[in-house]
Amino acid sequence: MDIIFLGGLEATTIIGIYDWERETKQTLVIDIEMAFDITEAAKTDDIQYTLDYKAVSERVVSFIEQSEFFLVEKLIEEIASLLLAEFNTPWVKVRLNKRGAISRAKDVGIIIERGVK
């Protein structure tokens, strides 16, 4: 299986358990890998046979910016579920980075992999 990826996708949202986090939008950085067979797209040079990563990026950013969760665990699961359901991909790997969540760490977050059962 081939992998289509998006790296460094940024979106702002309300996320967190502390009072200040419920009042101030934070920027999240998302990296996405999606399994997809690109064979037909490569043969035909036709976008209808591939995964439109612009559509993926717009959908994920829109979803994040319209959401308000307490935990990044909940948000990342929702992103993975959205990708599997809406973009016909059998496997995804999502990395969600909540930069600045820990004062002494540049990057903090979660990486998950999910697939259709």
N, C-alpha and C positions, 0 to 999 in steps of 0.2 A: 504494500500500500504506500502511496505517496503522501507527503505531508506538505500542507500549505500552512504558512505561519504569518502571524502579525506580531511585531515586537514594539514595545514602548508605547502602546496605545494609552492615551491619557483621558480620564474622565473625572469630573468632580461630583461629589455627592455628600449627603449626610450619612456618616458611618461612625459607630462607636458607642461606648457605654457611658462615657463621662458627660456631664452637663454641657461643657464647652463644645464637645463633639456633636451634640444635638443641635447646636446653634450655628456652627461654622462648617461650611462645606470644605471637604478635603480632596486633594487630588490623588487619585489612585493611578497606578501604572500597571497595565495588563499586557501579558504576553500570551499568545494563543497559538497552539499547534493543532491542526485538524487533519485527520486521515481522509484522503480522497483519491480516487483513481483518476489520474489525469490523462490516461491513455487516449481516449477519444478526442479530448481537447487538443492534444498534441498532434494527432493524425489530421484533424479537420481545421485546426487554427480558428475554432469557433467558440466563443465565450459561453454559449449555451450548454457546453459539455463540461464546464469546470465550476469551481466554487468561486463565486464573486466576492473576493475579499473586501472590496469597498462596501458592499451590502452588509457583510459580516461586521465590519468595523462600525458602520453607522448604527446597526441594530444594537450592538453591545454597548456603545457609548450612550445611545438613547435610553436603553434599559437602566444602565447604572445611574445616569443623571436624573431619572425619574423615580429612583428607588430611595428608600430610607431604611436601612437595617442597623441593628445593634452590632452584629458580629460579621466579620469578614468571612467566617466559615459559611454563614447563610448565603451571603452574596455570591461567593465563588461557586457554590453548589447550584445556585439559580442560573448563573452564567453558563456553566457546563450543560445544564439541562436544556437551556434555550438553544445552545449550539447544536446539540444532538437532535432536538425536536424540529427545529426550523431550517436547518441547513443540510439535512440528509448526509451527515457525516457519521461513520460508525465509531469513531474514537476522537476524543479531545484531550488535550493537556492544557490546563490554564494555570498561569502564574499571576497572582494578585499581590502587588507590592503597595503597602501602606507606608510610604516613606515618612519618616519623622515620628512614627508611633513610639519609638524608644529613643530617648535623647542621645544615647551613645552609639546608636546603630544607624547607618545610612539607609539600609534596606530592612524591611520587616514584612513578612507575608506568608502566603500559603501557596503550595503547588499541588494540584490534584490532576489525576487522570481518570476519565470516565469513558465507558463504552456502552453501546447498545447490547442488551442481553438477549 
